[in-house]
Amino acid sequence: MTPLRLLHFTDLHLCADEGAVLRGVQPLATLRQSLAQAAAQCRSSGWRPDAIVVTGDVVHDDPGGYQLFRQEFAALGVPVCCIPGNHDDAAALSGALSQPPFITGGHLDLNGWRVVLLDTSVAGQDGGHLPPGQLQQLEQSLATATTPVLVCLHHHPVPMHSQWLDHIGLDNAAQFFGILDAHRSVRALLWGHVHQSYDALRRGVRLLATPSTCAQFLPHSDDFAIDPRPPAFRTLELWADGSVLTDLYWVDSCGTGSSHSASSAA
Ligand SMILES: [Fe+2]
């Protein structure tokens, strides 16, 4: 039996201008460093991803950045699941990424798991919300699942204990968890938005957030503050028995390697 192997990148914040600088870094350059580090890691370990998941803020308020995203991800040879964040234009994202290997909504069944993709973006707003249509899609995806399920979204559904960030999380998390709690198939949640690492358990469901491929936010800060940590990405191995293995990799932008932390939970 083989697991579902996923690579997770999030909060790319690309602009049409390849040399754009945001929060002190060049998002295209740091994305390329993250992709190169992931490819090197896969080569050296023989670990091959079955799909890539990108949980929003693909661009930074500039739909011209979707072209760069397509260039970087189209030829990687695996499905690329991509959902919008608060800095995306959801319609422009789904329009620009309407062809394979990109998947921008619904769910995907692969290697004994179902991956559910939700859109929590609200036009003109930093905070997230799941409208009735998305809640209905979630309900249907869970009701028809015969395998363990990973649910992906942009906004955090639990407090990060950072005052400014917790004002712009998912505002109807109680409704969201109400649906999840009615279905035992959900084994993991995966999000972006918070530009920092998070790993916890809620009622046996793994809760995971991954830092950005560009600049990070300082954890537990009441006010907006940049964390000087480097870009990062995550690997996930999802087994048919519902167990989740994951490694978080910090990309060393000086090119001297990466550090990673591994953890697992059933
Ligand atoms: Fe972001």
py3Dmol code that shows the C-alpha trace and the ligand (Angstrom):
import py3Dmol

protein = """\
ATOM      1  CA  MET A   1       0.000   0.000   0.000  1.00  0.00           C
ATOM      2  CA  THR A   2       1.316   3.453  -0.876  1.00  0.00           C
ATOM      3  CA  PRO A   3       0.259   6.733   0.728  1.00  0.00           C
ATOM      4  CA  LEU A   4      -0.944   9.895  -0.967  1.00  0.00           C
ATOM      5  CA  ARG A   5       2.118  12.139  -1.089  1.00  0.00           C
ATOM      6  CA  LEU A   6       1.530  15.888  -1.265  1.00  0.00           C
ATOM      7  CA  LEU A   7       3.741  18.955  -1.451  1.00  0.00           C
ATOM      8  CA  HIS A   8       2.211  22.060   0.166  1.00  0.00           C
ATOM      9  CA  PHE A   9       3.158  25.589  -0.856  1.00  0.00           C
ATOM     10  CA  THR A  10       1.185  28.622   0.257  1.00  0.00           C
ATOM     11  CA  ASP A  11       1.002  32.422   0.185  1.00  0.00           C
ATOM     12  CA  LEU A  12       3.211  32.966  -2.842  1.00  0.00           C
ATOM     13  CA  HIS A  13       2.136  36.646  -3.255  1.00  0.00           C
ATOM     14  CA  LEU A  14       3.316  36.864  -6.867  1.00  0.00           C
ATOM     15  CA  CYS A  15       3.093  40.030  -8.945  1.00  0.00           C
ATOM     16  CA  ALA A  16       3.209  40.403 -12.724  1.00  0.00           C
ATOM     17  CA  ASP A  17       6.490  42.264 -12.239  1.00  0.00           C
ATOM     18  CA  GLU A  18       9.045  39.477 -11.794  1.00  0.00           C
ATOM     19  CA  GLY A  19      11.329  41.735  -9.765  1.00  0.00           C
ATOM     20  CA  ALA A  20       8.650  43.018  -7.380  1.00  0.00           C
ATOM     21  CA  VAL A  21       9.698  43.279  -3.725  1.00  0.00           C
ATOM     22  CA  LEU A  22       7.182  42.627  -0.957  1.00  0.00           C
ATOM     23  CA  ARG A  23       7.914  42.822   2.780  1.00  0.00           C
ATOM     24  CA  GLY A  24      11.628  42.844   2.033  1.00  0.00           C
ATOM     25  CA  VAL A  25      11.781  39.801  -0.262  1.00  0.00           C
ATOM     26  CA  GLN A  26      11.233  39.024  -3.937  1.00  0.00           C
ATOM     27  CA  PRO A  27       8.312  36.559  -3.982  1.00  0.00           C
ATOM     28  CA  LEU A  28       9.194  35.021  -7.355  1.00  0.00           C
ATOM     29  CA  ALA A  29      12.806  34.443  -6.296  1.00  0.00           C
ATOM     30  CA  THR A  30      11.836  32.905  -2.970  1.00  0.00           C
ATOM     31  CA  LEU A  31       9.204  30.714  -4.691  1.00  0.00           C
ATOM     32  CA  ARG A  32      11.856  29.450  -7.096  1.00  0.00           C
ATOM     33  CA  GLN A  33      14.192  28.725  -4.158  1.00  0.00           C
ATOM     34  CA  SER A  34      11.367  26.835  -2.435  1.00  0.00           C
ATOM     35  CA  LEU A  35      10.586  24.793  -5.558  1.00  0.00           C
ATOM     36  CA  ALA A  36      14.278  24.052  -6.113  1.00  0.00           C
ATOM     37  CA  GLN A  37      14.712  22.944  -2.497  1.00  0.00           C
ATOM     38  CA  ALA A  38      11.634  20.716  -2.735  1.00  0.00           C
ATOM     39  CA  ALA A  39      12.857  19.162  -5.998  1.00  0.00           C
ATOM     40  CA  ALA A  40      16.305  18.524  -4.499  1.00  0.00           C
ATOM     41  CA  GLN A  41      14.726  16.997  -1.411  1.00  0.00           C
ATOM     42  CA  CYS A  42      12.559  14.710  -3.549  1.00  0.00           C
ATOM     43  CA  ARG A  43      15.525  13.668  -5.693  1.00  0.00           C
ATOM     44  CA  SER A  44      17.778  12.855  -2.773  1.00  0.00           C
ATOM     45  CA  SER A  45      15.163  10.883  -0.861  1.00  0.00           C
ATOM     46  CA  GLY A  46      13.346   9.221  -3.767  1.00  0.00           C
ATOM     47  CA  TRP A  47      10.130  10.771  -2.453  1.00  0.00           C
ATOM     48  CA  ARG A  48       7.777  11.619  -5.343  1.00  0.00           C
ATOM     49  CA  PRO A  49       4.683  13.791  -4.795  1.00  0.00           C
ATOM     50  CA  ASP A  50       1.359  12.653  -6.295  1.00  0.00           C
ATOM     51  CA  ALA A  51      -0.011  16.205  -6.259  1.00  0.00           C
ATOM     52  CA  ILE A  52       0.765  19.739  -5.139  1.00  0.00           C
ATOM     53  CA  VAL A  53      -1.552  21.817  -2.927  1.00  0.00           C
ATOM     54  CA  VAL A  54      -1.432  25.628  -2.909  1.00  0.00           C
ATOM     55  CA  THR A  55      -3.695  27.258  -0.309  1.00  0.00           C
ATOM     56  CA  GLY A  56      -4.140  30.798  -1.560  1.00  0.00           C
ATOM     57  CA  ASP A  57      -2.578  34.213  -1.899  1.00  0.00           C
ATOM     58  CA  VAL A  58      -1.132  32.955  -5.150  1.00  0.00           C
ATOM     59  CA  VAL A  59      -0.842  36.600  -6.196  1.00  0.00           C
ATOM     60  CA  HIS A  60      -0.588  39.846  -4.260  1.00  0.00           C
ATOM     61  CA  ASP A  61      -3.569  41.865  -5.503  1.00  0.00           C
ATOM     62  CA  ASP A  62      -2.254  41.541  -9.070  1.00  0.00           C
ATOM     63  CA  PRO A  63      -3.965  38.992 -11.370  1.00  0.00           C
ATOM     64  CA  GLY A  64      -1.015  39.386 -13.745  1.00  0.00           C
ATOM     65  CA  GLY A  65       0.857  37.118 -11.320  1.00  0.00           C
ATOM     66  CA  TYR A  66      -1.214  34.051 -12.343  1.00  0.00           C
ATOM     67  CA  GLN A  67       0.810  33.828 -15.554  1.00  0.00           C
ATOM     68  CA  LEU A  68       4.006  33.430 -13.501  1.00  0.00           C
ATOM     69  CA  PHE A  69       2.316  30.828 -11.315  1.00  0.00           C
ATOM     70  CA  ARG A  70       1.322  28.846 -14.415  1.00  0.00           C
ATOM     71  CA  GLN A  71       4.882  29.007 -15.726  1.00  0.00           C
ATOM     72  CA  GLU A  72       6.363  27.709 -12.473  1.00  0.00           C
ATOM     73  CA  PHE A  73       3.844  24.916 -11.771  1.00  0.00           C
ATOM     74  CA  ALA A  74       2.412  23.705 -15.118  1.00  0.00           C
ATOM     75  CA  ALA A  75       5.315  21.441 -16.045  1.00  0.00           C
ATOM     76  CA  LEU A  76       5.857  19.673 -12.721  1.00  0.00           C
ATOM     77  CA  GLY A  77       3.960  16.615 -13.960  1.00  0.00           C
ATOM     78  CA  VAL A  78       1.391  16.266 -11.167  1.00  0.00           C
ATOM     79  CA  PRO A  79      -2.058  17.789 -10.434  1.00  0.00           C
ATOM     80  CA  VAL A  80      -1.824  21.229  -8.808  1.00  0.00           C
ATOM     81  CA  CYS A  81      -4.746  21.940  -6.448  1.00  0.00           C
ATOM     82  CA  CYS A  82      -5.081  25.677  -5.962  1.00  0.00           C
ATOM     83  CA  ILE A  83      -7.601  27.717  -3.961  1.00  0.00           C
ATOM     84  CA  PRO A  84      -7.925  31.499  -3.572  1.00  0.00           C
ATOM     85  CA  GLY A  85      -6.893  33.638  -0.606  1.00  0.00           C
ATOM     86  CA  ASN A  86      -7.745  37.195   0.370  1.00  0.00           C
ATOM     87  CA  HIS A  87      -5.136  38.660  -1.998  1.00  0.00           C
ATOM     88  CA  ASP A  88      -6.469  36.639  -4.949  1.00  0.00           C
ATOM     89  CA  ASP A  89      -9.257  37.413  -7.360  1.00  0.00           C
ATOM     90  CA  ALA A  90     -11.197  34.132  -7.206  1.00  0.00           C
ATOM     91  CA  ALA A  91     -12.698  34.513 -10.690  1.00  0.00           C
ATOM     92  CA  ALA A  92      -9.372  35.495 -12.249  1.00  0.00           C
ATOM     93  CA  LEU A  93      -7.644  32.571 -10.488  1.00  0.00           C
ATOM     94  CA  SER A  94     -10.138  29.974 -11.732  1.00  0.00           C
ATOM     95  CA  GLY A  95     -10.060  31.553 -15.214  1.00  0.00           C
ATOM     96  CA  ALA A  96      -6.263  31.555 -15.428  1.00  0.00           C
ATOM     97  CA  LEU A  97      -5.987  28.020 -14.024  1.00  0.00           C
ATOM     98  CA  SER A  98      -8.930  26.389 -15.817  1.00  0.00           C
ATOM     99  CA  GLN A  99      -6.874  23.722 -17.604  1.00  0.00           C
ATOM    100  CA  PRO A 100      -5.020  20.644 -16.264  1.00  0.00           C
ATOM    101  CA  PRO A 101      -2.857  20.169 -14.299  1.00  0.00           C
ATOM    102  CA  PHE A 102      -4.665  22.846 -12.271  1.00  0.00           C
ATOM    103  CA  ILE A 103      -7.718  22.087 -10.114  1.00  0.00           C
ATOM    104  CA  THR A 104      -9.341  25.066  -8.391  1.00  0.00           C
ATOM    105  CA  GLY A 105     -12.371  23.675  -6.562  1.00  0.00           C
ATOM    106  CA  GLY A 106     -14.502  20.656  -5.710  1.00  0.00           C
ATOM    107  CA  HIS A 107     -12.650  17.564  -4.589  1.00  0.00           C
ATOM    108  CA  LEU A 108     -10.040  15.163  -5.857  1.00  0.00           C
ATOM    109  CA  ASP A 109      -9.850  11.413  -5.094  1.00  0.00           C
ATOM    110  CA  LEU A 110      -6.303  10.137  -5.185  1.00  0.00           C
ATOM    111  CA  ASN A 111      -4.434   7.177  -3.641  1.00  0.00           C
ATOM    112  CA  GLY A 112      -7.074   6.335  -1.056  1.00  0.00           C
ATOM    113  CA  TRP A 113      -7.791   9.895   0.135  1.00  0.00           C
ATOM    114  CA  ARG A 114     -10.245  12.635  -0.822  1.00  0.00           C
ATOM    115  CA  VAL A 115      -8.850  16.184  -0.971  1.00  0.00           C
ATOM    116  CA  VAL A 116     -11.565  18.852  -0.585  1.00  0.00           C
ATOM    117  CA  LEU A 117     -10.840  22.368  -1.867  1.00  0.00           C
ATOM    118  CA  LEU A 118     -12.770  25.273  -0.320  1.00  0.00           C
ATOM    119  CA  ASP A 119     -12.959  28.951  -1.263  1.00  0.00           C
ATOM    120  CA  THR A 120     -13.063  31.148   1.862  1.00  0.00           C
ATOM    121  CA  SER A 121     -12.170  34.371   0.030  1.00  0.00           C
ATOM    122  CA  VAL A 122     -14.463  37.397   0.203  1.00  0.00           C
ATOM    123  CA  ALA A 123     -13.891  40.140  -2.374  1.00  0.00           C
ATOM    124  CA  GLY A 124     -12.441  43.294  -0.815  1.00  0.00           C
ATOM    125  CA  GLN A 125     -11.988  41.740   2.620  1.00  0.00           C
ATOM    126  CA  ASP A 126      -8.980  40.239   4.432  1.00  0.00           C
ATOM    127  CA  GLY A 127     -11.047  37.929   6.632  1.00  0.00           C
ATOM    128  CA  GLY A 128     -12.569  34.684   5.357  1.00  0.00           C
ATOM    129  CA  HIS A 129     -16.087  33.290   5.134  1.00  0.00           C
ATOM    130  CA  LEU A 130     -17.641  30.084   3.824  1.00  0.00           C
ATOM    131  CA  PRO A 131     -20.825  31.038   1.950  1.00  0.00           C
ATOM    132  CA  PRO A 132     -23.779  28.623   1.764  1.00  0.00           C
ATOM    133  CA  GLY A 133     -22.597  27.163  -1.556  1.00  0.00           C
ATOM    134  CA  GLN A 134     -19.192  26.237  -0.124  1.00  0.00           C
ATOM    135  CA  LEU A 135     -20.735  24.784   3.041  1.00  0.00           C
ATOM    136  CA  GLN A 136     -23.058  22.712   0.847  1.00  0.00           C
ATOM    137  CA  GLN A 137     -20.135  21.513  -1.274  1.00  0.00           C
ATOM    138  CA  LEU A 138     -18.244  20.545   1.888  1.00  0.00           C
ATOM    139  CA  GLU A 139     -21.263  18.650   3.210  1.00  0.00           C
ATOM    140  CA  GLN A 140     -21.677  16.766  -0.081  1.00  0.00           C
ATOM    141  CA  SER A 141     -17.972  15.967  -0.397  1.00  0.00           C
ATOM    142  CA  LEU A 142     -17.936  14.530   3.126  1.00  0.00           C
ATOM    143  CA  ALA A 143     -21.272  12.703   2.834  1.00  0.00           C
ATOM    144  CA  THR A 144     -20.089  10.827  -0.270  1.00  0.00           C
ATOM    145  CA  ALA A 145     -16.534  10.114   0.909  1.00  0.00           C
ATOM    146  CA  THR A 146     -15.574   6.462   1.363  1.00  0.00           C
ATOM    147  CA  THR A 147     -11.949   7.264   2.268  1.00  0.00           C
ATOM    148  CA  PRO A 148     -10.160   9.555   4.740  1.00  0.00           C
ATOM    149  CA  VAL A 149     -10.485  13.249   3.832  1.00  0.00           C
ATOM    150  CA  LEU A 150      -8.109  16.245   3.820  1.00  0.00           C
ATOM    151  CA  VAL A 151      -9.891  19.631   3.782  1.00  0.00           C
ATOM    152  CA  CYS A 152      -7.929  22.597   2.372  1.00  0.00           C
ATOM    153  CA  LEU A 153      -8.791  26.278   2.886  1.00  0.00           C
ATOM    154  CA  HIS A 154      -6.981  29.605   3.037  1.00  0.00           C
ATOM    155  CA  HIS A 155      -8.167  31.179   6.299  1.00  0.00           C
ATOM    156  CA  HIS A 156      -7.443  29.708   9.732  1.00  0.00           C
ATOM    157  CA  PRO A 157     -10.516  28.183  11.413  1.00  0.00           C
ATOM    158  CA  VAL A 158      -8.944  28.185  14.914  1.00  0.00           C
ATOM    159  CA  PRO A 159      -7.303  31.068  16.820  1.00  0.00           C
ATOM    160  CA  MET A 160      -3.598  31.565  16.198  1.00  0.00           C
ATOM    161  CA  HIS A 161      -3.342  33.646  19.404  1.00  0.00           C
ATOM    162  CA  SER A 162      -2.193  36.647  17.405  1.00  0.00           C
ATOM    163  CA  GLN A 163      -4.661  39.499  17.842  1.00  0.00           C
ATOM    164  CA  TRP A 164      -4.415  41.098  14.410  1.00  0.00           C
ATOM    165  CA  LEU A 165      -4.491  37.731  12.604  1.00  0.00           C
ATOM    166  CA  ASP A 166      -7.403  36.436  14.641  1.00  0.00           C
ATOM    167  CA  HIS A 167      -9.490  39.369  13.419  1.00  0.00           C
ATOM    168  CA  ILE A 168      -9.075  38.117   9.845  1.00  0.00           C
ATOM    169  CA  GLY A 169      -9.588  34.363  10.244  1.00  0.00           C
ATOM    170  CA  LEU A 170     -12.589  32.305   9.114  1.00  0.00           C
ATOM    171  CA  ASP A 171     -15.600  34.135  10.571  1.00  0.00           C
ATOM    172  CA  ASN A 172     -18.012  31.179  10.467  1.00  0.00           C
ATOM    173  CA  ALA A 173     -15.695  28.499  11.825  1.00  0.00           C
ATOM    174  CA  ALA A 174     -18.466  27.170  14.103  1.00  0.00           C
ATOM    175  CA  GLN A 175     -20.573  26.278  11.044  1.00  0.00           C
ATOM    176  CA  PHE A 176     -17.506  24.754   9.383  1.00  0.00           C
ATOM    177  CA  PHE A 177     -16.662  22.573  12.387  1.00  0.00           C
ATOM    178  CA  GLY A 178     -20.332  21.663  12.780  1.00  0.00           C
ATOM    179  CA  ILE A 179     -20.191  19.964   9.376  1.00  0.00           C
ATOM    180  CA  LEU A 180     -16.777  18.380   9.987  1.00  0.00           C
ATOM    181  CA  ASP A 181     -17.859  16.983  13.347  1.00  0.00           C
ATOM    182  CA  ALA A 182     -20.786  15.203  11.709  1.00  0.00           C
ATOM    183  CA  HIS A 183     -18.415  13.212   9.488  1.00  0.00           C
ATOM    184  CA  ARG A 184     -15.816  10.883  10.903  1.00  0.00           C
ATOM    185  CA  SER A 185     -13.972  10.712   7.566  1.00  0.00           C
ATOM    186  CA  VAL A 186     -12.139  14.030   8.017  1.00  0.00           C
ATOM    187  CA  ARG A 187      -8.589  13.346   9.199  1.00  0.00           C
ATOM    188  CA  ALA A 188      -6.738  16.584   8.455  1.00  0.00           C
ATOM    189  CA  LEU A 189      -7.181  20.307   7.709  1.00  0.00           C
ATOM    190  CA  LEU A 190      -4.574  22.328   5.831  1.00  0.00           C
ATOM    191  CA  TRP A 191      -4.431  26.126   5.497  1.00  0.00           C
ATOM    192  CA  GLY A 192      -2.256  29.133   4.682  1.00  0.00           C
ATOM    193  CA  HIS A 193      -2.885  32.844   5.380  1.00  0.00           C
ATOM    194  CA  VAL A 194      -1.019  32.925   8.700  1.00  0.00           C
ATOM    195  CA  HIS A 195       2.537  32.838   7.275  1.00  0.00           C
ATOM    196  CA  GLN A 196       3.739  30.628  10.129  1.00  0.00           C
ATOM    197  CA  SER A 197       3.724  26.974  11.108  1.00  0.00           C
ATOM    198  CA  TYR A 198       0.904  25.400  13.088  1.00  0.00           C
ATOM    199  CA  ASP A 199       0.397  21.754  14.028  1.00  0.00           C
ATOM    200  CA  ALA A 200      -2.282  20.609  16.454  1.00  0.00           C
ATOM    201  CA  LEU A 201      -5.035  18.047  16.970  1.00  0.00           C
ATOM    202  CA  ARG A 202      -8.751  18.764  17.381  1.00  0.00           C
ATOM    203  CA  ARG A 203     -10.979  15.778  18.168  1.00  0.00           C
ATOM    204  CA  GLY A 204      -8.491  13.504  16.430  1.00  0.00           C
ATOM    205  CA  VAL A 205      -8.275  15.713  13.311  1.00  0.00           C
ATOM    206  CA  ARG A 206      -4.812  17.029  12.423  1.00  0.00           C
ATOM    207  CA  LEU A 207      -4.717  20.830  12.017  1.00  0.00           C
ATOM    208  CA  LEU A 208      -1.841  22.101   9.881  1.00  0.00           C
ATOM    209  CA  ALA A 209      -0.708  25.490   8.608  1.00  0.00           C
ATOM    210  CA  THR A 210       2.426  26.095   6.577  1.00  0.00           C
ATOM    211  CA  PRO A 211       4.575  29.233   6.403  1.00  0.00           C
ATOM    212  CA  SER A 212       4.690  31.272   3.211  1.00  0.00           C
ATOM    213  CA  THR A 213       7.081  30.787   0.310  1.00  0.00           C
ATOM    214  CA  CYS A 214       7.997  34.473   0.867  1.00  0.00           C
ATOM    215  CA  ALA A 215       7.921  36.543   4.112  1.00  0.00           C
ATOM    216  CA  GLN A 216       6.658  35.188   7.470  1.00  0.00           C
ATOM    217  CA  PHE A 217       4.539  36.726  10.250  1.00  0.00           C
ATOM    218  CA  LEU A 218       5.791  36.742  13.830  1.00  0.00           C
ATOM    219  CA  PRO A 219       3.808  34.133  15.832  1.00  0.00           C
ATOM    220  CA  HIS A 220       1.736  35.309  18.815  1.00  0.00           C
ATOM    221  CA  SER A 221       2.242  38.993  17.980  1.00  0.00           C
ATOM    222  CA  ASP A 222      -0.693  41.283  18.846  1.00  0.00           C
ATOM    223  CA  ASP A 223       0.203  43.620  15.991  1.00  0.00           C
ATOM    224  CA  PHE A 224       1.380  42.945  12.472  1.00  0.00           C
ATOM    225  CA  ALA A 225       5.088  42.039  12.596  1.00  0.00           C
ATOM    226  CA  ILE A 226       7.445  40.304  10.177  1.00  0.00           C
ATOM    227  CA  ASP A 227       9.306  37.199  11.317  1.00  0.00           C
ATOM    228  CA  PRO A 228      12.757  36.983   9.681  1.00  0.00           C
ATOM    229  CA  ARG A 229      12.462  33.214   9.206  1.00  0.00           C
ATOM    230  CA  PRO A 230      13.039  31.991   5.638  1.00  0.00           C
ATOM    231  CA  PRO A 231      10.503  30.619   3.119  1.00  0.00           C
ATOM    232  CA  ALA A 232       9.075  27.181   3.806  1.00  0.00           C
ATOM    233  CA  PHE A 233       7.072  24.300   2.362  1.00  0.00           C
ATOM    234  CA  ARG A 234       5.544  21.112   3.740  1.00  0.00           C
ATOM    235  CA  THR A 235       5.426  17.466   2.675  1.00  0.00           C
ATOM    236  CA  LEU A 236       2.517  15.223   3.655  1.00  0.00           C
ATOM    237  CA  GLU A 237       2.106  11.455   3.518  1.00  0.00           C
ATOM    238  CA  LEU A 238      -1.520  10.449   3.925  1.00  0.00           C
ATOM    239  CA  TRP A 239      -2.070   6.758   4.572  1.00  0.00           C
ATOM    240  CA  ALA A 240      -5.225   4.770   3.864  1.00  0.00           C
ATOM    241  CA  ASP A 241      -5.711   4.071   7.582  1.00  0.00           C
ATOM    242  CA  GLY A 242      -6.101   7.840   8.109  1.00  0.00           C
ATOM    243  CA  SER A 243      -2.661   8.462   9.542  1.00  0.00           C
ATOM    244  CA  VAL A 244      -0.805  11.645   8.606  1.00  0.00           C
ATOM    245  CA  LEU A 245       2.972  12.050   8.371  1.00  0.00           C
ATOM    246  CA  THR A 246       4.309  15.517   7.668  1.00  0.00           C
ATOM    247  CA  ASP A 247       7.634  17.356   7.446  1.00  0.00           C
ATOM    248  CA  LEU A 248       8.072  21.121   7.410  1.00  0.00           C
ATOM    249  CA  TYR A 249      11.089  22.429   5.482  1.00  0.00           C
ATOM    250  CA  TRP A 250      12.593  25.883   5.994  1.00  0.00           C
ATOM    251  CA  VAL A 251      14.373  27.000   2.843  1.00  0.00           C
ATOM    252  CA  ASP A 252      17.790  28.446   3.376  1.00  0.00           C
ATOM    253  CA  SER A 253      17.928  31.360   0.959  1.00  0.00           C
ATOM    254  CA  CYS A 254      21.729  31.391   1.221  1.00  0.00           C
ATOM    255  CA  GLY A 255      21.742  28.037  -0.547  1.00  0.00           C
ATOM    256  CA  THR A 256      23.419  26.100   2.245  1.00  0.00           C
ATOM    257  CA  GLY A 257      20.601  23.585   2.666  1.00  0.00           C
ATOM    258  CA  SER A 258      17.387  23.411   4.661  1.00  0.00           C
ATOM    259  CA  SER A 259      16.252  22.446   8.115  1.00  0.00           C
ATOM    260  CA  HIS A 260      13.141  20.428   8.732  1.00  0.00           C
ATOM    261  CA  SER A 261      10.932  19.181  11.508  1.00  0.00           C
ATOM    262  CA  ALA A 262       9.006  15.947  11.247  1.00  0.00           C
ATOM    263  CA  SER A 263       5.975  14.807  13.139  1.00  0.00           C
ATOM    264  CA  SER A 264       3.175  12.295  12.872  1.00  0.00           C
ATOM    265  CA  ALA A 265      -0.180  11.524  14.377  1.00  0.00           C
ATOM    266  CA  ALA A 266      -2.909   9.024  13.617  1.00  0.00           C
TER     267      ALA A 266
END
"""
ligand_1 = """\
1
LIG
Fe -0.729 35.644 2.581
"""
view = py3Dmol.view(width=600, height=400)
view.addModel(protein, "pdb")
view.setStyle({"model": 0}, {"cartoon": {"style": "trace"}})
view.addModel(ligand_1, "xyz")
view.setStyle({"model": 1}, {"stick": {}})
view.zoomTo()
view.show()
